[in-house]
Structure formats: C-alpha cells, structure tokens
C-alpha cells in the first residue's frame, strides 16, 4: 500500500501546479538548516516517521521530481538544499531547476555566496527576473549585472529587470543601462540577446535612454514583447526610435510605451501588411502627452481593423490635465485595462468609459473622490460592462455600488470597493 501511495505522490508532484504545496516546501527549506531539511522532506513525502527508512534504504525521488520541486525555490534556498546530500546537489544541475529563475540582489555583497556557487549553472536559465534592492548600494547593482552577463551567455528567452526601494538622488541608471547593453551584445563566445523574445523594463525607476532602446532592438531581433513604459517623470523615447524598433523586430506583438512615443508614423508601421498581428499595447499617459497631437478615433479604428485581436491598456496619470482625458479616450480604442489615477472628480470620465468601452473593458482602477454622482456613475458602469473581471475604486462607495458589480458582472473575481474608510493599504476582495 505504501509503495502505491508513494508512486501516486511522485506523479502528483510532477504534474500538479498547486502552489500551496510547493510554497510550503519552499518555506521549510528556507527556514531550516541543512540537516533538518532532509528530515522535513522525508516527512513531506511520507507524513509518518515510521516510513523514513524507505528514503534511507533507497526509495528516492527521481531526479525530475527533485528538479521540479527545486525550481520553485529561490537561489539562496537552492543553495541550502544542495548542501543536504550528494543526490540533491547533483539534481541542482538539472535544466528544469533553472528554467524559470528569480534573483534578488539585496545582500549588499557583489559576490553573493549562493550566486557564486551556482555561477556555472546560470546559463541554463531561460526565463529570468532580476530585482535590485536599494539602488544606492553599488554592490547590488554590480551583482545584478554579473548575473545578467552569466545568464546571457546561454540562450536566454525572457528577461525582466526591476528595482525596489528608494532611488538615489540624481541617479540616472547609466551603469545599469551600459551593463544591459553589454550583456545583450552577441559575441563569438557570448549568446547575448539573440534568443531574447520578451524584455520587461517597466520596473526600473530611471529614465530609459533612446539609444538603449535602439541597441536592445538591434541585439534582439527576435523580440515579441518589449515593455519600456516604466512610468518615470520624463520619456526620452521618441516616435522615430519606435519606428526603428518596429523595423528591426518584425515579430513584435506586444508593446509597452509612453503615449508620447506614438505618432502617425508609428501607426503606419503597425499597419503594414507584412507585420505580424499586434496583440497587446500598454500606454502610459503623463503631463507631456498634452504637447503632442492625440491619435484620432479613425486612427484607432484602422488599427483595430488591421489587428482585430489587439487589446489596449491605458494608464492616465494625475499629471495629465483633465481636459486632455477625452482626447486620449477615443471610442474606437480596444480598451481592456484602464487606470485613472487622479484623486479628483471622475464622474464625467466614468460615464465616458461606460459609453465607449462596455463591450471590451475587463479591468478598471479609479483613484478619485466620493460623491453620490460617482455612485450613480459606477452603478451604470456595472450594468453596462458585463465583461469586467476587476474593479478597484480607491474612495468610499455605497453598498448599492458593491451590489451592482456583484450582480451585473458574472466574470468579476476581484474588487476593491469599500463602504467605509480603512487603514492604508486597502486590501482587495477575492470572490471564490
């Protein structure tokens, strides 16, 4: 009986994607010493101390199962797990362990012991997310660039770079930009960005230079997704650079840009018959959008006709004057995700959204002020936009508003609708 139960559990571990089990195991690994990790894994598998001898006597996990479990651990946790026994250490070199890897550079050490231990395995990474904590510490930035150089010596496919914590005064990100360019440069013994298909720079807090975006496109011609809408105060990526990027990367189907990076020339490039279908576009609108001519409704209609599967996400920042909102929110925009971040009255804009996007809108986020008129506008929005999946309104609303969204939006699964003020930050409600 024990034998068949063990076989079933091994199969379940390989095939399941339930995060709860693996996260629990991950917590055990990260909070224990090397000696107790092995004992806890035994209990995790057999749940009974009387069966621990099966592990010691040769009833071991297949390498693929261990690799699947270890793939959910952080690099530090993998380092701890590799010290448990020889078999676990050998399993760490399995490609599945490293296929999806997230690395946090936060120790303040340029040569982190865990990263040094696994430096020879980083070329196995195919999907990499790097988070740099405390940009004021040069050691964290150097560690991130070291990881990037090692990972791009193999055929890296997706890369996400973000930063957390405060940004040093007058920090321009020049060292990170140069390091990113160098890492993605292809050389005889360095793959670089030749295989890169997804690049996400939305999490970097400094202004991205136009030259960087051009270099990234030249070094990664197979890009399918490029996200450079990182919500900084200034955008330096002009429409001419976007046109060049589109020409260098003909497979691009997902774009994240500042609204100021758009122009008629960019649209004309997207309308070319030889281009692959455009699937998603994220646009960030801030104060400088008032200085450029907005895309007219007929332009959006043409884009929607050429790319019928296009979904647009719009963020309108509080720095954009309110009288420019309507010029951005054209009726033909295939709008799926909308954020109006103003902390001012948005009753008129809510009615506009209800009239124009009831057939497509799935997520709306409002930072506004409470009023009976807003409650009425939100009830109308709920009645019209039946495809809504998420609603987040960061002001107090009436109970009728909450009831309206629950009753009229069958796909709703998460919302932030508060009937009274709560301590910050407000937590959303998940519908099970």
FISEDO-63593 format. One record per residue (C-alpha): residue number from 1; residue in three letters; x, y, z. Coordinates in Angstrom, 3 decimals, always signed. Layout:
REM residues N
[pt NUM,"ALA",[X,Y,Z]]
...
This chain:
REM residues 432
[pt 1,"UNK",[+0.000,+0.000,+0.000]]
[pt 2,"UNK",[+2.819,+2.394,+0.928]]
[pt 3,"UNK",[+4.501,+1.671,-2.403]]
[pt 4,"UNK",[+1.420,+2.670,-4.431]]
[pt 5,"UNK",[+0.808,+5.748,-2.307]]
[pt 6,"UNK",[+4.397,+6.814,-2.921]]
[pt 7,"UNK",[+4.059,+6.339,-6.679]]
[pt 8,"UNK",[+0.874,+8.411,-6.674]]
[pt 9,"UNK",[+2.552,+11.213,-4.732]]
[pt 10,"UNK",[+5.514,+11.292,-7.100]]
[pt 11,"UNK",[+3.165,+11.567,-10.067]]
[pt 12,"UNK",[+1.190,+14.295,-8.324]]
[pt 13,"UNK",[+4.306,+16.319,-7.574]]
[pt 14,"UNK",[+5.386,+16.168,-11.209]]
[pt 15,"UNK",[+2.024,+17.054,-12.733]]
[pt 16,"UNK",[+0.402,+19.410,-10.216]]
[pt 17,"UNK",[+0.795,+23.173,-10.363]]
[pt 18,"UNK",[-0.752,+23.780,-6.971]]
[pt 19,"UNK",[+1.401,+26.499,-5.465]]
[pt 20,"UNK",[+0.387,+25.798,-1.889]]
[pt 21,"UNK",[+2.274,+22.511,-1.593]]
[pt 22,"UNK",[+5.430,+23.814,-3.189]]
[pt 23,"UNK",[+5.343,+27.105,-1.301]]
[pt 24,"UNK",[+5.031,+25.184,+1.960]]
[pt 25,"UNK",[+8.024,+23.080,+0.990]]
[pt 26,"UNK",[+9.895,+26.233,-0.011]]
[pt 27,"UNK",[+9.224,+27.745,+3.406]]
[pt 28,"UNK",[+10.594,+24.628,+5.114]]
[pt 29,"UNK",[+13.776,+24.778,+3.053]]
[pt 30,"UNK",[+14.386,+28.481,+3.697]]
[pt 31,"UNK",[+13.793,+28.337,+7.454]]
[pt 32,"UNK",[+15.912,+25.330,+8.377]]
[pt 33,"UNK",[+19.474,+24.122,+8.494]]
[pt 34,"UNK",[+20.833,+21.607,+6.005]]
[pt 35,"UNK",[+20.493,+18.661,+8.419]]
[pt 36,"UNK",[+16.831,+19.261,+9.220]]
[pt 37,"UNK",[+15.875,+19.937,+5.597]]
[pt 38,"UNK",[+16.429,+16.291,+4.717]]
[pt 39,"UNK",[+14.272,+15.171,+7.649]]
[pt 40,"UNK",[+11.496,+17.584,+6.720]]
[pt 41,"UNK",[+11.478,+16.402,+3.132]]
[pt 42,"UNK",[+11.044,+12.844,+4.426]]
[pt 43,"UNK",[+8.032,+13.940,+6.456]]
[pt 44,"UNK",[+6.746,+15.897,+3.453]]
[pt 45,"UNK",[+6.738,+12.732,+1.346]]
[pt 46,"UNK",[+5.717,+10.031,+3.780]]
[pt 47,"UNK",[+3.962,+12.072,+6.543]]
[pt 48,"UNK",[+4.925,+9.332,+9.016]]
[pt 49,"UNK",[+8.232,+8.917,+10.850]]
[pt 50,"UNK",[+7.962,+5.127,+10.583]]
[pt 51,"UNK",[+8.449,+5.341,+6.824]]
[pt 52,"UNK",[+11.577,+7.499,+6.872]]
[pt 53,"UNK",[+13.704,+4.398,+6.485]]
[pt 54,"UNK",[+12.355,+3.946,+2.973]]
[pt 55,"UNK",[+14.264,+7.060,+1.898]]
[pt 56,"UNK",[+17.480,+5.967,+3.556]]
[pt 57,"UNK",[+17.183,+2.460,+2.111]]
[pt 58,"UNK",[+16.973,+3.575,-1.475]]
[pt 59,"UNK",[+13.373,+4.745,-2.038]]
[pt 60,"UNK",[+14.464,+8.119,-3.507]]
[pt 61,"UNK",[+12.845,+10.829,-5.572]]
[pt 62,"UNK",[+13.554,+10.609,-9.307]]
[pt 63,"UNK",[+15.799,+13.454,-10.411]]
[pt 64,"UNK",[+12.969,+15.014,-12.448]]
[pt 65,"UNK",[+10.777,+15.249,-9.336]]
[pt 66,"UNK",[+13.525,+16.876,-7.287]]
[pt 67,"UNK",[+14.232,+19.298,-10.132]]
[pt 68,"UNK",[+10.546,+20.204,-10.312]]
[pt 69,"UNK",[+10.445,+20.954,-6.573]]
[pt 70,"UNK",[+13.738,+22.853,-6.522]]
[pt 71,"UNK",[+12.603,+25.051,-9.425]]
[pt 72,"UNK",[+10.224,+26.846,-7.036]]
[pt 73,"UNK",[+12.978,+27.781,-4.595]]
[pt 74,"UNK",[+14.957,+30.995,-4.564]]
[pt 75,"UNK",[+18.659,+30.825,-5.348]]
[pt 76,"UNK",[+19.506,+31.075,-1.643]]
[pt 77,"UNK",[+17.090,+28.258,-0.842]]
[pt 78,"UNK",[+18.573,+26.143,-3.629]]
[pt 79,"UNK",[+21.973,+26.714,-2.095]]
[pt 80,"UNK",[+20.672,+25.403,+1.245]]
[pt 81,"UNK",[+19.007,+22.409,-0.379]]
[pt 82,"UNK",[+22.138,+21.469,-2.326]]
[pt 83,"UNK",[+24.019,+21.032,+0.952]]
[pt 84,"UNK",[+21.631,+18.357,+2.243]]
[pt 85,"UNK",[+23.100,+15.394,+0.387]]
[pt 86,"UNK",[+25.045,+14.465,-2.726]]
[pt 87,"UNK",[+21.942,+13.462,-4.674]]
[pt 88,"UNK",[+20.256,+16.810,-4.060]]
[pt 89,"UNK",[+23.432,+18.618,-5.021]]
[pt 90,"UNK",[+23.612,+16.674,-8.291]]
[pt 91,"UNK",[+19.932,+17.383,-9.022]]
[pt 92,"UNK",[+20.635,+21.126,-8.918]]
[pt 93,"UNK",[+22.344,+20.882,-12.305]]
[pt 94,"UNK",[+19.137,+19.648,-13.963]]
[pt 95,"UNK",[+17.997,+22.237,-16.567]]
[pt 96,"UNK",[+14.448,+22.227,-15.198]]
[pt 97,"UNK",[+15.646,+23.708,-11.906]]
[pt 98,"UNK",[+16.920,+26.840,-13.647]]
[pt 99,"UNK",[+14.447,+27.298,-16.486]]
[pt 100,"UNK",[+12.425,+29.867,-14.506]]
[pt 101,"UNK",[+14.609,+31.777,-12.055]]
[pt 102,"UNK",[+14.081,+34.903,-9.985]]
[pt 103,"UNK",[+17.102,+36.531,-8.369]]
[pt 104,"UNK",[+17.042,+39.320,-5.800]]
[pt 105,"UNK",[+20.237,+41.331,-5.428]]
[pt 106,"UNK",[+19.800,+42.671,-1.906]]
[pt 107,"UNK",[+22.649,+41.406,+0.269]]
[pt 108,"UNK",[+24.986,+44.324,-0.375]]
[pt 109,"UNK",[+27.646,+41.849,-1.493]]
[pt 110,"UNK",[+28.987,+41.918,-5.019]]
[pt 111,"UNK",[+29.971,+38.259,-4.691]]
[pt 112,"UNK",[+26.944,+36.639,-3.068]]
[pt 113,"UNK",[+27.909,+33.112,-1.899]]
[pt 114,"UNK",[+24.820,+31.463,-3.390]]
[pt 115,"UNK",[+25.308,+33.177,-6.754]]
[pt 116,"UNK",[+28.987,+32.253,-6.753]]
[pt 117,"UNK",[+28.075,+28.640,-6.027]]
[pt 118,"UNK",[+25.703,+28.434,-8.992]]
[pt 119,"UNK",[+27.505,+30.759,-11.419]]
[pt 120,"UNK",[+28.243,+27.898,-13.824]]
[pt 121,"UNK",[+24.527,+26.980,-13.938]]
[pt 122,"UNK",[+23.102,+30.435,-14.716]]
[pt 123,"UNK",[+23.480,+29.880,-18.497]]
[pt 124,"UNK",[+20.732,+27.247,-18.078]]
[pt 125,"UNK",[+18.219,+29.982,-17.219]]
[pt 126,"UNK",[+15.660,+30.636,-19.935]]
[pt 127,"UNK",[+13.281,+32.984,-18.110]]
[pt 128,"UNK",[+14.970,+35.412,-15.727]]
[pt 129,"UNK",[+13.632,+38.047,-13.357]]
[pt 130,"UNK",[+16.172,+40.256,-11.586]]
[pt 131,"UNK",[+15.171,+42.572,-8.745]]
[pt 132,"UNK",[+17.728,+45.074,-7.458]]
[pt 133,"UNK",[+17.070,+46.263,-3.906]]
[pt 134,"UNK",[+18.476,+49.557,-2.677]]
[pt 135,"UNK",[+19.930,+51.119,-5.810]]
[pt 136,"UNK",[+22.114,+53.317,-3.615]]
[pt 137,"UNK",[+24.324,+50.285,-2.925]]
[pt 138,"UNK",[+26.725,+49.792,-5.878]]
[pt 139,"UNK",[+27.323,+46.177,-4.804]]
[pt 140,"UNK",[+23.694,+45.256,-5.519]]
[pt 141,"UNK",[+23.875,+46.836,-8.960]]
[pt 142,"UNK",[+27.157,+45.062,-9.729]]
[pt 143,"UNK",[+25.699,+41.740,-8.594]]
[pt 144,"UNK",[+22.723,+42.215,-10.912]]
[pt 145,"UNK",[+24.978,+42.919,-13.879]]
[pt 146,"UNK",[+27.120,+39.894,-13.054]]
[pt 147,"UNK",[+24.018,+37.678,-13.041]]
[pt 148,"UNK",[+22.906,+39.223,-16.318]]
[pt 149,"UNK",[+26.240,+38.554,-18.020]]
[pt 150,"UNK",[+26.219,+34.921,-16.928]]
[pt 151,"UNK",[+22.585,+34.330,-17.891]]
[pt 152,"UNK",[+23.008,+35.848,-21.349]]
[pt 153,"UNK",[+25.917,+33.534,-22.083]]
[pt 154,"UNK",[+23.161,+30.984,-22.738]]
[pt 155,"UNK",[+20.037,+31.253,-24.911]]
[pt 156,"UNK",[+18.019,+33.462,-22.537]]
[pt 157,"UNK",[+14.439,+33.882,-23.768]]
[pt 158,"UNK",[+12.738,+36.304,-21.374]]
[pt 159,"UNK",[+14.184,+38.987,-19.121]]
[pt 160,"UNK",[+12.528,+41.201,-16.530]]
[pt 161,"UNK",[+14.568,+43.831,-14.694]]
[pt 162,"UNK",[+13.106,+45.796,-11.790]]
[pt 163,"UNK",[+14.251,+47.765,-8.763]]
[pt 164,"UNK",[+12.809,+48.182,-5.290]]
[pt 165,"UNK",[+13.498,+50.639,-2.514]]
[pt 166,"UNK",[+14.457,+54.267,-2.810]]
[pt 167,"UNK",[+16.273,+55.802,-5.755]]
[pt 168,"UNK",[+19.464,+57.774,-5.008]]
[pt 169,"UNK",[+19.287,+61.477,-5.724]]
[pt 170,"UNK",[+20.481,+62.288,-9.269]]
[pt 171,"UNK",[+20.901,+58.590,-10.096]]
[pt 172,"UNK",[+20.483,+58.159,-13.869]]
[pt 173,"UNK",[+20.899,+54.396,-14.150]]
[pt 174,"UNK",[+23.804,+54.834,-16.545]]
[pt 175,"UNK",[+25.732,+51.841,-15.180]]
[pt 176,"UNK",[+22.721,+49.512,-15.436]]
[pt 177,"UNK",[+21.977,+50.692,-18.974]]
[pt 178,"UNK",[+25.564,+50.116,-20.088]]
[pt 179,"UNK",[+25.637,+46.722,-18.402]]
[pt 180,"UNK",[+22.374,+45.695,-20.053]]
[pt 181,"UNK",[+23.674,+46.731,-23.471]]
[pt 182,"UNK",[+26.914,+44.813,-22.948]]
[pt 183,"UNK",[+25.141,+41.691,-21.697]]
[pt 184,"UNK",[+22.828,+41.539,-24.705]]
[pt 185,"UNK",[+25.616,+42.129,-27.218]]
[pt 186,"UNK",[+26.285,+38.981,-29.228]]
[pt 187,"UNK",[+29.898,+37.789,-29.427]]
[pt 188,"UNK",[+31.578,+34.556,-30.615]]
[pt 189,"UNK",[+31.547,+33.112,-27.090]]
[pt 190,"UNK",[+28.523,+35.027,-25.793]]
[pt 191,"UNK",[+24.950,+34.436,-26.972]]
[pt 192,"UNK",[+23.680,+37.804,-25.726]]
[pt 193,"UNK",[+20.160,+38.772,-26.740]]
[pt 194,"UNK",[+19.944,+36.721,-29.926]]
[pt 195,"UNK",[+17.273,+34.403,-28.471]]
[pt 196,"UNK",[+15.509,+37.015,-26.336]]
[pt 197,"UNK",[+11.780,+37.173,-27.073]]
[pt 198,"UNK",[+10.453,+39.104,-24.077]]
[pt 199,"UNK",[+12.019,+42.148,-22.391]]
[pt 200,"UNK",[+10.284,+43.895,-19.494]]
[pt 201,"UNK",[+11.811,+47.113,-18.121]]
[pt 202,"UNK",[+8.651,+48.510,-16.516]]
[pt 203,"UNK",[+10.135,+48.123,-13.050]]
[pt 204,"UNK",[+13.215,+50.330,-13.456]]
[pt 205,"UNK",[+12.799,+53.757,-11.800]]
[pt 206,"UNK",[+15.111,+55.799,-14.026]]
[pt 207,"UNK",[+14.531,+57.328,-17.448]]
[pt 208,"UNK",[+15.420,+54.927,-20.245]]
[pt 209,"UNK",[+17.550,+56.453,-22.959]]
[pt 210,"UNK",[+16.570,+56.341,-26.591]]
[pt 211,"UNK",[+19.931,+54.850,-27.530]]
[pt 212,"UNK",[+19.357,+51.947,-25.128]]
[pt 213,"UNK",[+16.041,+51.055,-26.745]]
[pt 214,"UNK",[+17.641,+51.141,-30.195]]
[pt 215,"UNK",[+20.551,+48.941,-29.092]]
[pt 216,"UNK",[+18.191,+46.446,-27.460]]
[pt 217,"UNK",[+16.244,+46.122,-30.701]]
[pt 218,"UNK",[+19.416,+45.614,-32.742]]
[pt 219,"UNK",[+20.767,+42.952,-30.391]]
[pt 220,"UNK",[+17.419,+41.144,-30.006]]
[pt 221,"UNK",[+15.731,+40.997,-33.427]]
[pt 222,"UNK",[+13.504,+38.109,-32.291]]
[pt 223,"UNK",[+11.707,+40.201,-29.681]]
[pt 224,"UNK",[+7.988,+39.541,-29.470]]
[pt 225,"UNK",[+7.360,+41.671,-26.398]]
[pt 226,"UNK",[+9.041,+44.956,-25.454]]
[pt 227,"UNK",[+7.806,+46.860,-22.393]]
[pt 228,"UNK",[+9.534,+50.187,-21.676]]
[pt 229,"UNK",[+6.575,+52.049,-20.129]]
[pt 230,"UNK",[+8.239,+52.407,-16.731]]
[pt 231,"UNK",[+6.228,+55.446,-15.533]]
[pt 232,"UNK",[+9.129,+57.826,-14.929]]
[pt 233,"UNK",[+8.724,+61.604,-14.969]]
[pt 234,"UNK",[+10.236,+62.004,-18.437]]
[pt 235,"UNK",[+10.165,+59.896,-21.586]]
[pt 236,"UNK",[+13.168,+60.098,-23.907]]
[pt 237,"UNK",[+11.995,+57.502,-26.427]]
[pt 238,"UNK",[+10.764,+59.460,-29.434]]
[pt 239,"UNK",[+8.458,+58.091,-32.164]]
[pt 240,"UNK",[+11.365,+57.807,-34.622]]
[pt 241,"UNK",[+13.064,+55.325,-32.299]]
[pt 242,"UNK",[+9.860,+53.274,-32.049]]
[pt 243,"UNK",[+9.614,+53.140,-35.842]]
[pt 244,"UNK",[+13.200,+51.860,-35.967]]
[pt 245,"UNK",[+12.445,+49.245,-33.294]]
[pt 246,"UNK",[+9.414,+48.010,-35.234]]
[pt 247,"UNK",[+11.547,+47.679,-38.347]]
[pt 248,"UNK",[+14.290,+45.771,-36.531]]
[pt 249,"UNK",[+11.878,+43.468,-34.675]]
[pt 250,"UNK",[+9.233,+42.300,-37.167]]
[pt 251,"UNK",[+7.832,+39.706,-34.733]]
[pt 252,"UNK",[+6.820,+42.230,-32.049]]
[pt 253,"UNK",[+3.240,+41.608,-30.950]]
[pt 254,"UNK",[+3.269,+43.286,-27.513]]
[pt 255,"UNK",[+4.361,+46.888,-26.944]]
[pt 256,"UNK",[+4.585,+48.935,-23.762]]
[pt 257,"UNK",[+5.250,+52.630,-24.418]]
[pt 258,"UNK",[+4.683,+56.137,-23.191]]
[pt 259,"UNK",[+1.831,+57.803,-25.050]]
[pt 260,"UNK",[+4.304,+60.459,-26.211]]
[pt 261,"UNK",[+6.228,+57.761,-28.119]]
[pt 262,"UNK",[+3.297,+57.302,-30.506]]
[pt 263,"UNK",[+2.795,+59.141,-33.771]]
[pt 264,"UNK",[+1.196,+58.656,-37.158]]
[pt 265,"UNK",[+4.477,+57.196,-38.458]]
[pt 266,"UNK",[+4.418,+54.572,-35.716]]
[pt 267,"UNK",[+0.839,+53.699,-36.611]]
[pt 268,"UNK",[+1.721,+53.488,-40.307]]
[pt 269,"UNK",[+4.471,+50.993,-39.454]]
[pt 270,"UNK",[+1.999,+48.931,-37.435]]
[pt 271,"UNK",[-0.465,+48.935,-40.328]]
[pt 272,"UNK",[+1.967,+47.394,-42.819]]
[pt 273,"UNK",[+0.517,+44.188,-44.276]]
[pt 274,"UNK",[+3.685,+42.165,-43.657]]
[pt 275,"UNK",[+3.674,+42.794,-39.892]]
[pt 276,"UNK",[+2.590,+40.033,-37.548]]
[pt 277,"UNK",[-0.655,+40.636,-35.610]]
[pt 278,"UNK",[-0.360,+43.123,-32.753]]
[pt 279,"UNK",[-1.903,+41.540,-29.655]]
[pt 280,"UNK",[-1.341,+43.985,-26.803]]
[pt 281,"UNK",[-0.358,+47.605,-26.295]]
[pt 282,"UNK",[+0.274,+49.283,-22.946]]
[pt 283,"UNK",[+0.324,+53.078,-22.902]]
[pt 284,"UNK",[+1.293,+55.397,-20.067]]
[pt 285,"UNK",[-0.056,+58.946,-20.358]]
[pt 286,"UNK",[+1.533,+61.727,-18.297]]
[pt 287,"UNK",[+1.810,+65.513,-18.490]]
[pt 288,"UNK",[+3.925,+65.647,-21.654]]
[pt 289,"UNK",[+1.104,+63.990,-23.601]]
[pt 290,"UNK",[-0.607,+67.393,-23.711]]
[pt 291,"UNK",[+2.133,+68.673,-26.032]]
[pt 292,"UNK",[+1.577,+66.134,-28.805]]
[pt 293,"UNK",[-1.395,+65.642,-31.127]]
[pt 294,"UNK",[-3.514,+62.735,-29.842]]
[pt 295,"UNK",[-4.346,+59.752,-32.014]]
[pt 296,"UNK",[-7.732,+60.404,-33.593]]
[pt 297,"UNK",[-10.606,+57.949,-33.421]]
[pt 298,"UNK",[-10.255,+56.943,-37.071]]
[pt 299,"UNK",[-6.597,+56.016,-36.432]]
[pt 300,"UNK",[-7.638,+53.655,-33.658]]
[pt 301,"UNK",[-10.383,+52.259,-35.872]]
[pt 302,"UNK",[-7.785,+51.491,-38.540]]
[pt 303,"UNK",[-5.514,+49.797,-36.018]]
[pt 304,"UNK",[-8.389,+47.720,-34.701]]
[pt 305,"UNK",[-9.346,+46.687,-38.224]]
[pt 306,"UNK",[-5.754,+45.694,-39.099]]
[pt 307,"UNK",[-5.209,+43.932,-35.752]]
[pt 308,"UNK",[-8.599,+42.566,-34.633]]
[pt 309,"UNK",[-7.056,+40.793,-31.638]]
[pt 310,"UNK",[-5.495,+43.977,-30.221]]
[pt 311,"UNK",[-6.080,+44.726,-26.521]]
[pt 312,"UNK",[-5.033,+48.108,-25.110]]
[pt 313,"UNK",[-4.126,+49.048,-21.538]]
[pt 314,"UNK",[-4.165,+52.739,-20.617]]
[pt 315,"UNK",[-2.825,+54.481,-17.527]]
[pt 316,"UNK",[-3.713,+58.174,-17.225]]
[pt 317,"UNK",[-1.516,+59.787,-14.602]]
[pt 318,"UNK",[-2.557,+62.637,-12.305]]
[pt 319,"UNK",[-0.063,+64.938,-14.048]]
[pt 320,"UNK",[-2.091,+64.848,-17.275]]
[pt 321,"UNK",[-4.619,+67.720,-17.281]]
[pt 322,"UNK",[-8.214,+66.534,-17.017]]
[pt 323,"UNK",[-9.268,+68.330,-20.193]]
[pt 324,"UNK",[-6.949,+66.004,-22.173]]
[pt 325,"UNK",[-8.568,+62.800,-20.934]]
[pt 326,"UNK",[-11.289,+62.760,-23.571]]
[pt 327,"UNK",[-8.768,+63.194,-26.406]]
[pt 328,"UNK",[-6.897,+60.098,-25.210]]
[pt 329,"UNK",[-10.027,+58.042,-24.522]]
[pt 330,"UNK",[-11.210,+57.735,-28.110]]
[pt 331,"UNK",[-14.280,+55.485,-28.615]]
[pt 332,"UNK",[-12.522,+53.094,-31.027]]
[pt 333,"UNK",[-9.684,+52.214,-28.637]]
[pt 334,"UNK",[-9.981,+48.434,-27.971]]
[pt 335,"UNK",[-9.607,+49.135,-24.267]]
[pt 336,"UNK",[-9.229,+46.166,-21.934]]
[pt 337,"UNK",[-7.481,+47.729,-18.918]]
[pt 338,"UNK",[-7.901,+51.323,-17.694]]
[pt 339,"UNK",[-6.365,+53.210,-14.777]]
[pt 340,"UNK",[-7.442,+56.782,-13.993]]
[pt 341,"UNK",[-5.073,+57.934,-11.257]]
[pt 342,"UNK",[-6.140,+61.462,-10.416]]
[pt 343,"UNK",[-7.647,+61.742,-6.895]]
[pt 344,"UNK",[-10.074,+64.257,-8.391]]
[pt 345,"UNK",[-13.674,+64.051,-9.562]]
[pt 346,"UNK",[-14.077,+61.408,-12.299]]
[pt 347,"UNK",[-17.843,+61.272,-12.746]]
[pt 348,"UNK",[-17.761,+62.559,-16.331]]
[pt 349,"UNK",[-14.891,+60.253,-17.278]]
[pt 350,"UNK",[-16.681,+57.254,-15.746]]
[pt 351,"UNK",[-19.735,+57.969,-17.897]]
[pt 352,"UNK",[-17.451,+58.269,-20.939]]
[pt 353,"UNK",[-15.926,+54.865,-20.195]]
[pt 354,"UNK",[-19.399,+53.347,-19.829]]
[pt 355,"UNK",[-20.493,+54.695,-23.208]]
[pt 356,"UNK",[-17.368,+53.749,-25.163]]
[pt 357,"UNK",[-15.914,+50.542,-23.730]]
[pt 358,"UNK",[-18.769,+48.431,-22.391]]
[pt 359,"UNK",[-18.015,+45.678,-24.936]]
[pt 360,"UNK",[-14.318,+45.223,-24.089]]
[pt 361,"UNK",[-13.370,+46.604,-20.667]]
[pt 362,"UNK",[-12.169,+43.957,-18.193]]
[pt 363,"UNK",[-10.255,+45.943,-15.562]]
[pt 364,"UNK",[-10.764,+49.464,-14.234]]
[pt 365,"UNK",[-8.858,+51.249,-11.477]]
[pt 366,"UNK",[-10.043,+54.631,-10.203]]
[pt 367,"UNK",[-8.331,+56.956,-7.752]]
[pt 368,"UNK",[-10.978,+59.579,-7.204]]
[pt 369,"UNK",[-13.237,+61.281,-4.647]]
[pt 370,"UNK",[-16.532,+60.084,-3.207]]
[pt 371,"UNK",[-19.870,+61.576,-4.209]]
[pt 372,"UNK",[-23.463,+60.450,-4.875]]
[pt 373,"UNK",[-22.868,+61.249,-8.550]]
[pt 374,"UNK",[-19.902,+58.881,-8.632]]
[pt 375,"UNK",[-22.010,+56.130,-7.050]]
[pt 376,"UNK",[-24.586,+56.576,-9.795]]
[pt 377,"UNK",[-21.902,+56.526,-12.495]]
[pt 378,"UNK",[-20.395,+53.345,-11.046]]
[pt 379,"UNK",[-23.779,+51.599,-10.986]]
[pt 380,"UNK",[-24.219,+52.470,-14.657]]
[pt 381,"UNK",[-20.720,+51.164,-15.359]]
[pt 382,"UNK",[-21.541,+47.876,-13.648]]
[pt 383,"UNK",[-24.762,+47.478,-15.618]]
[pt 384,"UNK",[-23.081,+48.159,-18.979]]
[pt 385,"UNK",[-19.691,+46.442,-18.637]]
[pt 386,"UNK",[-20.614,+42.804,-18.095]]
[pt 387,"UNK",[-17.103,+41.589,-19.027]]
[pt 388,"UNK",[-15.471,+43.274,-16.044]]
[pt 389,"UNK",[-13.151,+40.983,-14.107]]
[pt 390,"UNK",[-11.569,+43.522,-11.765]]
[pt 391,"UNK",[-12.814,+46.799,-10.253]]
[pt 392,"UNK",[-10.702,+48.856,-7.872]]
[pt 393,"UNK",[-12.058,+52.206,-6.680]]
[pt 394,"UNK",[-9.940,+53.963,-4.072]]
[pt 395,"UNK",[-12.644,+56.013,-2.433]]
[pt 396,"UNK",[-15.637,+55.129,-0.265]]
[pt 397,"UNK",[-18.704,+53.989,-2.232]]
[pt 398,"UNK",[-22.234,+52.998,-1.269]]
[pt 399,"UNK",[-23.405,+49.440,-0.634]]
[pt 400,"UNK",[-25.540,+49.687,-3.781]]
[pt 401,"UNK",[-22.375,+50.047,-5.875]]
[pt 402,"UNK",[-20.867,+46.876,-4.433]]
[pt 403,"UNK",[-24.116,+45.005,-5.003]]
[pt 404,"UNK",[-24.387,+46.283,-8.582]]
[pt 405,"UNK",[-20.965,+44.951,-9.571]]
[pt 406,"UNK",[-21.619,+41.603,-7.919]]
[pt 407,"UNK",[-24.990,+41.213,-9.619]]
[pt 408,"UNK",[-24.169,+42.558,-13.091]]
[pt 409,"UNK",[-20.619,+41.293,-13.677]]
[pt 410,"UNK",[-20.591,+37.472,-13.751]]
[pt 411,"UNK",[-16.849,+37.327,-14.512]]
[pt 412,"UNK",[-15.865,+39.543,-11.567]]
[pt 413,"UNK",[-13.284,+37.783,-9.410]]
[pt 414,"UNK",[-11.519,+40.601,-7.560]]
[pt 415,"UNK",[-12.556,+44.070,-6.421]]
[pt 416,"UNK",[-11.667,+46.938,-4.098]]
[pt 417,"UNK",[-14.921,+48.651,-3.162]]
[pt 418,"UNK",[-15.051,+49.976,+0.392]]
[pt 419,"UNK",[-18.174,+51.270,+2.110]]
[pt 420,"UNK",[-16.131,+52.874,+4.898]]
[pt 421,"UNK",[-12.591,+54.122,+5.287]]
[pt 422,"UNK",[-9.950,+51.579,+6.254]]
[pt 423,"UNK",[-6.271,+51.843,+7.201]]
[pt 424,"UNK",[-3.869,+52.045,+4.292]]
[pt 425,"UNK",[-3.226,+49.979,+2.220]]
[pt 426,"UNK",[-6.694,+48.833,+1.232]]
[pt 427,"UNK",[-6.928,+45.127,+0.559]]
[pt 428,"UNK",[-8.953,+43.801,-2.332]]
[pt 429,"UNK",[-11.693,+41.198,-2.004]]
[pt 430,"UNK",[-11.330,+37.961,-3.953]]
[pt 431,"UNK",[-14.507,+36.176,-4.997]]
[pt 432,"UNK",[-14.081,+32.442,-4.620]]
